[in-house]
């Protein structure tokens, strides 16, 4: 007999919903059974005897949900390495480092509030796509699972020690002479990052390393400026070289400089891209980023011998495009950074921290007076907005975006500045001669995200106010119709 659940929890990149309403142990048990069925279809052979890894984040309900997921897998004959509480990137890492492993499943809702949970899934080192998640959803709904003759094996696995030891081969001594602050936000990074960074040679000052799924000190989302206040203060107080913040499952990074200024995701990507371009022998290497990023990022990569590719927001989309283009690096404004250069190509904030440590230490070795604030000051000045978030019900957000795409394409003069180009890769990016205005529907939440860039503060405010006015009119029409 099939089971009922909210279809919307199966999103574009992962599964996510509210615990008790959308997410239950029963559902996770069935997802485990369904995932075994999905593996069987993908491989063309029985899933019995195949190995997967399972980990979970710091949320209070994650251990119970992980247990239910593992029981569903084992009931179908799938063997499980239980990694326990660990960052999501360590799940991805497990696929490249545990022989014979075919998939990784991580119980997490990333940066969502404590009452949420979800699952990020891979198969054969690739994150499940939107269509594959839809297929898994239908397997789960039918609950028509073939019985396995034997139950799967179960083993605990110390992935944290393996991860630290692996990356020390590349980064041992790389942080010599640096003082840094880490803010793990009581999420998952605290069980890995401080120890690894100390072993690279850094002096590490820790904030909120102890996992606590209630996130008592602040929300684990470095994209939100308010969550960086403690990190900024501690970095200035201790005269540290910089600070590193992590999101709930440690696949997104935030950086603050020695003066407490936060480094935007696209600026951080520029630093990484320029470092790679200065060292690689690959001709015209590709770099992938998303529609929310500054035009300056794309122009800087092109001017320094790279090929810059704009693509959809979402770690699944970015990973797929990165693989398609054989890119050396990819990234998003939110702090997802994917390194194929010297790594495996997935988003890992802890690894990105190692790369940033290496770059800064190298600069300081050449010039003891070097400071991270010089990175920010060296970029051409543009005026950019923080990300604007506007609530919109899931059942309306994509329709409104489609309407805006059509309206702006049909009437490019219908904005406060003439639209030079309408980019519809992901949402609507209106390109002007000095910047852009973007609106897109979030992949994971019932909101629009908006971002703006301009050559002057006046134009930035004009773009922002005009787009907000247009969106507000759309939302008011919906309320009136209810």
C-alpha positions as CSV (number, residue, x, y, z in Angstrom):
1,X,0.0,0.0,0.0
2,X,1.3,3.5,-0.9
3,X,1.9,6.3,1.6
4,X,0.9,9.9,1.5
5,X,3.3,12.8,1.9
6,X,3.8,16.4,0.6
7,X,5.2,16.2,-2.9
8,X,7.0,19.5,-2.5
9,X,9.6,18.0,-0.1
10,X,11.2,16.4,-3.1
11,X,12.9,19.5,-4.6
12,X,15.3,20.3,-7.3
13,X,18.4,19.2,-5.4
14,X,17.4,17.4,-2.3
15,X,14.6,16.4,0.1
16,X,13.5,19.0,2.6
17,X,10.5,19.7,4.9
18,X,9.2,20.3,8.4
19,X,9.7,17.4,10.9
20,X,6.4,16.1,12.1
21,X,4.4,17.6,9.3
22,X,6.3,16.6,6.2
23,X,9.2,14.6,7.6
24,X,8.7,11.5,9.7
25,X,10.8,8.3,10.5
26,X,8.2,6.3,8.6
27,X,8.8,8.3,5.5
28,X,12.6,8.0,5.9
29,X,12.2,4.2,6.2
30,X,10.3,4.1,3.0
31,X,12.8,6.4,1.3
32,X,15.5,3.9,2.3
33,X,13.5,1.2,0.7
34,X,12.8,3.3,-2.4
35,X,16.4,4.3,-2.7
36,X,17.4,0.6,-2.9
37,X,14.8,0.2,-5.7
38,X,16.2,3.3,-7.4
39,X,19.8,1.9,-7.2
40,X,18.5,-1.4,-8.7
41,X,17.0,0.4,-11.7
42,X,20.1,2.5,-12.2
43,X,22.5,-0.4,-12.0
44,X,20.4,-3.0,-13.7
45,X,21.2,-5.4,-11.0
46,X,20.0,-6.2,-7.5
47,X,20.8,-3.6,-4.8
48,X,21.4,-6.3,-2.3
49,X,25.1,-6.3,-1.2
50,X,25.8,-2.8,-2.6
51,X,27.4,-0.4,-0.1
52,X,26.2,3.2,0.7
53,X,27.3,5.7,3.4
54,X,24.9,7.5,5.6
55,X,25.6,10.6,7.8
56,X,23.6,13.2,9.5
57,X,23.8,16.8,10.8
58,X,23.4,18.3,14.2
59,X,19.6,18.6,14.4
60,X,17.9,16.9,17.3
61,X,15.9,14.7,15.1
62,X,18.6,13.7,12.7
63,X,19.8,10.5,14.6
64,X,16.3,9.1,14.7
65,X,15.7,9.9,11.0
66,X,19.1,8.5,10.0
67,X,18.3,5.2,11.9
68,X,15.0,4.9,10.0
69,X,16.7,5.5,6.7
70,X,19.3,2.9,7.5
71,X,16.7,0.4,8.5
72,X,14.9,0.9,5.2
73,X,18.1,0.4,3.2
74,X,19.1,-2.7,5.3
75,X,15.6,-4.2,4.9
76,X,16.2,-4.1,1.1
77,X,19.6,-5.8,1.4
78,X,21.8,-2.7,1.1
79,X,24.9,-2.5,3.1
80,X,25.5,0.7,5.1
81,X,28.6,2.5,6.5
82,X,27.2,4.7,9.3
83,X,29.3,7.8,9.5
84,X,27.3,9.4,12.3
85,X,27.3,13.1,12.8
86,X,29.5,14.7,10.1
87,X,29.5,17.5,7.6
88,X,27.7,16.8,4.3
89,X,31.0,17.1,2.3
90,X,32.4,14.2,4.2
91,X,29.5,12.2,2.7
92,X,30.6,13.2,-0.7
93,X,34.3,12.5,0.3
94,X,33.3,9.0,1.4
95,X,32.4,8.0,-2.2
96,X,35.9,8.8,-3.4
97,X,37.7,7.2,-0.5
98,X,35.8,4.1,0.6
99,X,36.4,1.3,-1.9
100,X,33.2,-0.2,-3.4
101,X,30.9,2.6,-2.2
102,X,28.1,3.4,-4.6
103,X,26.2,6.2,-2.9
104,X,26.1,8.7,-0.1
105,X,23.0,9.8,1.8
106,X,23.2,12.7,4.3
107,X,20.3,13.5,6.6
108,X,20.4,17.3,6.7
109,X,18.3,20.5,6.1
110,X,21.5,22.6,5.7
111,X,20.8,26.2,6.9
112,X,17.0,25.8,7.4
113,X,15.5,26.4,10.9
114,X,15.8,23.7,13.6
115,X,12.3,22.3,12.8
116,X,13.3,21.3,9.3
117,X,15.2,18.2,8.0
118,X,15.9,16.6,4.7
119,X,18.3,14.3,2.7
120,X,21.0,15.1,0.2
121,X,21.7,12.1,-2.0
122,X,24.3,10.9,-4.5
123,X,24.6,7.9,-6.8
124,X,28.0,7.0,-8.3
125,X,29.5,10.3,-7.1
126,X,26.7,12.5,-8.7
127,X,24.0,14.4,-6.8
128,X,20.5,13.2,-7.7
129,X,18.9,15.6,-10.3
130,X,15.4,17.0,-10.1
131,X,14.1,14.3,-12.4
132,X,15.8,11.5,-10.4
133,X,14.4,12.8,-7.2
134,X,10.9,12.8,-8.8
135,X,11.5,9.1,-9.8
136,X,12.6,8.4,-6.2
137,X,9.4,10.2,-5.0
138,X,7.2,7.8,-7.1
139,X,9.1,4.7,-5.8
140,X,8.5,6.0,-2.2
141,X,4.8,6.8,-2.9
142,X,4.0,3.3,-4.3
143,X,5.7,1.5,-1.4
144,X,5.8,-1.5,-3.7
145,X,9.2,-2.8,-2.5
146,X,10.6,-6.2,-3.5
147,X,11.6,-8.3,-0.5
148,X,15.3,-9.1,-0.1
149,X,16.5,-12.5,0.8
150,X,19.0,-11.1,3.3
151,X,19.3,-7.9,5.3
152,X,22.1,-5.5,4.5
153,X,25.3,-5.3,6.6
154,X,25.9,-2.4,9.0
155,X,29.3,-0.9,10.0
156,X,30.3,2.2,11.8
157,X,32.9,4.3,9.9
158,X,35.2,7.0,11.2
159,X,35.1,9.3,8.2
160,X,36.3,12.3,10.2
161,X,39.7,10.9,10.9
162,X,40.1,9.7,7.3
163,X,39.1,13.2,6.0
164,X,41.6,15.1,8.2
165,X,44.5,12.7,7.5
166,X,43.8,12.8,3.7
167,X,43.9,16.6,3.4
168,X,46.9,17.0,5.7
169,X,48.9,15.4,3.0
170,X,48.2,18.5,0.8
171,X,47.9,21.2,3.5
172,X,50.2,20.3,6.4
173,X,52.2,23.4,7.2
174,X,50.2,25.5,4.8
175,X,48.8,27.7,7.5
176,X,52.0,28.5,9.4
177,X,52.0,31.9,10.8
178,X,48.3,32.6,10.5
179,X,45.8,33.3,13.2
180,X,42.1,32.6,12.3
181,X,38.7,32.4,13.9
182,X,36.2,29.7,13.1
183,X,32.5,30.0,13.7
184,X,30.7,26.6,13.3
185,X,27.4,27.9,14.5
186,X,26.8,24.8,16.7
187,X,26.3,22.8,13.5
188,X,28.7,20.2,11.9
189,X,31.9,22.0,11.0
190,X,33.1,22.1,14.6
191,X,33.8,18.4,14.7
192,X,36.3,18.7,11.8
193,X,37.4,22.2,10.8
194,X,39.2,23.5,13.9
195,X,41.3,20.4,14.3
196,X,42.2,20.3,10.6
197,X,43.2,23.9,10.5
198,X,45.4,23.7,13.6
199,X,47.2,20.8,11.9
200,X,47.9,23.0,8.9
201,X,49.8,25.3,11.2
202,X,47.2,27.9,12.0
203,X,46.4,29.3,15.4
204,X,42.7,28.7,15.7
205,X,40.2,30.6,17.9
206,X,36.9,28.7,18.0
207,X,33.3,30.0,18.2
208,X,30.4,27.6,18.8
209,X,32.1,24.4,17.8
210,X,29.9,22.1,20.0
211,X,27.0,20.6,17.9
212,X,23.6,21.7,19.1
213,X,20.6,21.3,16.8
214,X,18.8,24.2,18.5
215,X,21.5,26.6,17.2
216,X,21.4,28.6,20.4
217,X,24.0,31.3,19.5
218,X,22.9,32.1,15.9
219,X,21.4,30.6,12.8
220,X,23.9,28.6,10.7
221,X,23.8,30.6,7.6
222,X,26.8,32.7,6.6
223,X,24.8,34.4,3.8
224,X,22.8,36.2,6.5
225,X,25.0,39.2,7.6
226,X,23.5,39.1,11.1
227,X,25.0,35.6,11.7
228,X,28.5,37.0,11.1
229,X,28.5,39.6,13.9
230,X,30.1,37.4,16.5
231,X,32.8,36.3,14.0
232,X,33.5,39.8,13.0
233,X,33.9,41.0,16.6
234,X,36.1,38.1,17.6
235,X,38.3,38.5,14.5
236,X,38.9,42.2,15.3
237,X,39.3,41.6,19.0
238,X,42.0,38.9,18.6
239,X,43.7,40.6,15.7
240,X,43.2,37.5,13.6
241,X,44.1,37.4,9.9
242,X,40.5,36.5,9.0
243,X,37.5,34.5,10.1
244,X,35.7,31.5,8.6
245,X,31.9,30.8,9.0
246,X,30.1,27.7,8.0
247,X,26.5,26.8,7.3
248,X,24.5,24.0,8.9
249,X,26.0,21.1,7.0
250,X,29.4,22.7,6.1
251,X,29.0,22.9,2.4
252,X,28.9,26.7,2.4
253,X,31.7,29.1,3.6
254,X,31.7,32.7,4.7
255,X,34.9,34.8,5.1
256,X,35.4,38.0,7.1
257,X,38.6,39.9,6.7
258,X,41.0,41.3,9.4
259,X,38.8,44.4,9.7
260,X,35.6,42.5,10.1
261,X,34.3,43.1,6.6
262,X,32.6,40.1,5.0
263,X,33.8,38.9,1.6
264,X,31.0,38.3,-0.8
265,X,30.8,34.9,-2.4
266,X,31.6,36.2,-5.9
267,X,34.6,38.1,-4.6
268,X,35.8,34.9,-2.9
269,X,35.4,33.0,-6.1
270,X,37.5,35.7,-7.9
271,X,40.4,35.1,-5.4
272,X,40.2,31.4,-5.9
273,X,39.9,31.6,-9.7
274,X,42.9,34.0,-10.0
275,X,45.0,31.7,-7.8
276,X,44.1,28.7,-10.0
277,X,44.7,30.7,-13.2
278,X,48.1,31.8,-12.0
279,X,49.2,28.1,-11.5
280,X,47.4,25.9,-14.0
281,X,48.9,24.8,-17.3
282,X,45.5,24.1,-18.7
283,X,44.6,26.3,-21.7
284,X,41.5,28.4,-21.2
285,X,40.2,26.5,-18.1
286,X,36.5,26.8,-17.4
287,X,34.9,28.2,-14.3
288,X,31.2,27.9,-13.6
289,X,29.1,30.3,-11.5
290,X,25.5,31.3,-11.0
291,X,23.1,34.0,-12.1
292,X,23.4,35.9,-8.8
293,X,27.1,36.7,-9.2
294,X,28.7,40.0,-10.2
295,X,29.5,40.7,-13.8
296,X,33.0,41.5,-12.4
297,X,33.6,37.9,-11.7
298,X,32.9,36.8,-15.2
299,X,34.9,39.6,-16.7
300,X,37.9,39.0,-14.4
301,X,38.1,35.3,-15.3
302,X,37.9,36.1,-19.0
303,X,40.6,38.8,-18.8
304,X,43.0,36.4,-17.0
305,X,42.7,33.6,-19.5
306,X,39.8,31.6,-18.2
307,X,36.4,30.8,-19.6
308,X,33.5,32.0,-17.4
309,X,30.2,30.2,-17.6
310,X,26.9,31.5,-16.0
311,X,24.5,28.9,-14.9
312,X,21.6,28.0,-12.6
313,X,21.6,28.4,-8.8
314,X,21.7,25.1,-6.8
315,X,24.5,22.8,-5.9
316,X,23.0,20.0,-8.1
317,X,22.8,22.2,-11.2
318,X,26.3,23.7,-10.6
319,X,27.9,20.2,-10.2
320,X,26.3,18.9,-13.3
321,X,27.4,21.9,-15.4
322,X,30.8,21.8,-13.9
323,X,31.2,18.1,-15.0
324,X,29.7,18.9,-18.4
325,X,32.3,21.7,-19.0
326,X,35.2,19.9,-17.2
327,X,35.6,23.1,-15.1
328,X,38.4,23.5,-12.6
329,X,36.2,25.4,-10.1
330,X,32.6,26.5,-9.6
331,X,30.7,28.5,-7.0
332,X,27.7,30.3,-5.9
333,X,27.1,33.6,-4.1
334,X,25.8,31.7,-1.1
335,X,29.3,30.2,-0.4
336,X,29.1,26.9,-2.2
337,X,32.6,26.5,-3.7
338,X,33.4,23.4,-5.9
339,X,37.1,22.6,-6.5
340,X,38.0,20.1,-9.3
341,X,41.5,21.6,-9.2
342,X,43.4,19.4,-6.7
343,X,40.1,18.0,-5.4
344,X,37.0,15.9,-6.4
345,X,34.6,18.6,-7.7
346,X,32.0,18.9,-4.9
347,X,31.1,21.8,-2.6
348,X,33.1,21.6,0.7
349,X,33.4,24.7,2.9
350,X,36.1,23.0,5.1
351,X,38.3,22.3,2.1
352,X,37.6,25.8,0.7
353,X,38.9,27.1,4.0
354,X,42.1,25.2,3.5
355,X,42.6,26.8,0.1
356,X,42.0,30.2,1.5
357,X,44.4,29.6,4.3
358,X,47.0,28.5,1.8
359,X,46.5,31.6,-0.4
360,X,46.7,34.1,2.5
361,X,49.7,32.3,4.1
362,X,51.5,32.5,0.7
363,X,50.8,36.2,0.4
364,X,52.1,36.8,3.9
365,X,55.2,34.8,3.3
366,X,55.9,37.2,0.4
367,X,54.9,40.3,2.3
368,X,54.5,40.1,6.1
369,X,52.4,43.3,6.1
370,X,49.8,41.7,3.7
371,X,46.2,41.7,5.0
372,X,43.0,40.1,3.7
373,X,41.4,43.5,3.5
374,X,43.7,44.1,0.5
375,X,41.7,41.5,-1.5
376,X,38.6,43.6,-1.2
377,X,40.3,46.9,-1.8
378,X,42.0,45.6,-5.0
379,X,38.7,44.9,-6.8
380,X,37.1,47.6,-9.0
381,X,34.3,49.2,-7.2
382,X,30.7,48.3,-8.0
383,X,27.5,48.9,-6.0
384,X,25.8,45.7,-5.0
385,X,22.8,44.9,-2.8
386,X,22.5,42.2,-0.2
387,X,20.3,39.4,-1.3
388,X,16.6,40.4,-0.9
389,X,14.2,37.7,0.1
390,X,10.5,38.0,-0.5
391,X,8.0,35.3,0.7
392,X,5.9,33.7,-2.0
393,X,3.9,30.4,-1.8
394,X,5.6,27.6,-3.6
395,X,2.5,27.1,-5.8
396,X,2.8,30.6,-7.2
397,X,6.5,31.4,-7.3
398,X,7.5,29.7,-10.6
399,X,4.4,31.0,-12.4
400,X,5.3,34.6,-11.5
401,X,8.8,34.2,-12.7
402,X,7.6,32.8,-16.0
403,X,5.3,35.8,-16.4
404,X,8.1,38.2,-15.7
405,X,10.4,36.5,-18.2
406,X,7.7,37.0,-20.9
407,X,6.9,40.6,-19.9
408,X,10.5,41.8,-19.8
409,X,11.3,40.1,-23.1
410,X,8.3,41.7,-24.8
411,X,8.9,45.2,-23.3
412,X,12.6,45.8,-22.6
413,X,11.8,49.5,-22.2
414,X,9.4,48.8,-19.4
415,X,11.9,49.2,-16.6
416,X,13.6,52.3,-15.0
417,X,16.6,51.7,-17.3
418,X,16.7,50.1,-20.8
419,X,17.1,46.4,-20.6
420,X,20.1,45.3,-22.8
421,X,19.5,41.6,-22.3
422,X,17.1,39.2,-20.6
423,X,18.8,36.1,-19.2
424,X,16.4,33.3,-18.3
425,X,18.8,30.5,-17.3
426,X,17.4,30.7,-13.8
427,X,14.7,33.2,-13.0
428,X,15.1,36.5,-14.7
429,X,18.4,38.5,-14.9
430,X,17.9,41.9,-16.5
431,X,21.2,43.2,-17.9
432,X,21.8,46.9,-18.1
433,X,24.8,48.8,-19.4
434,X,26.1,49.2,-15.9
435,X,24.7,46.3,-13.9
436,X,21.8,43.9,-13.5
437,X,18.6,43.1,-11.6
438,X,17.8,39.5,-10.8
439,X,14.7,37.7,-9.4
440,X,14.6,33.9,-9.1
441,X,12.5,31.4,-7.2
442,X,14.4,29.6,-4.4
443,X,14.9,25.9,-4.9
444,X,14.4,25.1,-1.3
445,X,12.1,27.7,0.3
446,X,8.8,29.5,-0.5
447,X,10.6,32.7,-1.4
448,X,11.9,34.8,-4.2
449,X,15.6,35.8,-4.0
450,X,16.6,39.1,-5.6
451,X,20.0,40.7,-6.2
452,X,21.1,44.0,-7.8
453,X,24.3,45.5,-9.1
454,X,25.0,48.9,-10.7
455,X,27.7,51.4,-11.5
456,X,26.3,54.0,-9.0
457,X,24.4,53.9,-5.7
458,X,21.6,55.9,-7.4
459,X,21.1,53.3,-10.1
460,X,21.3,50.4,-7.6
461,X,18.4,51.9,-5.6
462,X,16.4,52.6,-8.7
463,X,16.8,49.0,-10.0
464,X,15.9,47.6,-6.6
465,X,12.8,49.8,-6.0
466,X,11.4,49.2,-9.4
467,X,11.8,45.4,-9.2
468,X,10.3,45.3,-5.7
469,X,7.3,47.4,-6.9
470,X,6.7,45.0,-9.8
471,X,6.9,41.9,-7.6
472,X,4.7,43.5,-4.9
473,X,2.0,44.2,-7.6
474,X,2.1,40.5,-8.6
475,X,1.7,39.3,-5.0
476,X,-1.1,41.8,-4.3
477,X,-3.0,40.4,-7.2
478,X,-2.7,36.9,-5.7
479,X,-4.0,38.1,-2.3
480,X,-6.9,39.8,-4.0
481,X,-7.9,36.7,-5.9
482,X,-8.0,34.6,-2.7
